Amino acid sequence: MYELAACMKALPSEAIRLGGILQRSRPGTPERRPAFGDTSPGGRPGHDFSQVRVRAWPHPGHFSSGKSNCSPDWFGDTSPEVDPSGGSFTGKLVVKYNDAVLKDPCVRECVVQHESVHVKHLTPIVKRIHECDVAAGSDWDKKGKCNEMATRDLAEIHNRSECEAYRQSFTCLTLKVLDATSPCSKPPHREEVQRQRGYEGCEMKSYCGAAGTPELGVPNA
């Protein structure tokens, strides 16, 4: 699973993945990172990721692979880079890999392809949100609009991005197994590739269904 963090009601509370999966992020500083959409006098609208982490985006901001009903662990994570204050996007993305579990080079190559799909989808979104933050300056009413846009745009792309990313990584793994000339189709790699295919196939079916395109969750569709 792969994660792309913003707080979205539409995504599962356990975490969001965008190429990845979702995991809880470190607690944010309350005075700097109010709840998403908080426009109360004591709160300033900001991109709050204190409650979530997208496997690609399970929360709007994180797209990453992670522990779920389909997978025992996370493999990659793609998420928006947040400035030191924790209040806005820098316009860049941060891509991480779980080196502790990605020891097989054949599997890692396909996980990298998975995250690249999230990068393609998220790059224009985080740039647009960053430009909005910069234009808003110190106007917190305008920043609130940027916050709404971040929540909406990341939520809208999440399932579709995961569906496409899992199709990419599943296909990558399948081709390696079928290529008789590839070291990946032979021991000791074949077992690891086949195990990862099981994880990816399960996630692909789940996310493509959630995206409204269940037919894309069928191998070779």
Secondary structure, 3 states (H helix, E strand, C coil): CEECCCCCCCCCCCCCCCCECCCCCCCCCCCCCCCCCCCCCCCCCCCCCCCCCCCCCCCCCCEECCCCCCCCCCCEEEEEEECCCCCCEEEEEEEEECCCCCCCHHHHHHHHHHHHHHHHHHHHHHHHHHHHHHHHCCCHHHHHHHHHHHHHHHHHHHHHHHHHHHHHHHHHHHHHHHCCCCHHHCCCHHHHHHHHHHHHHHHHHHHHHHCCCHHHHCCCC
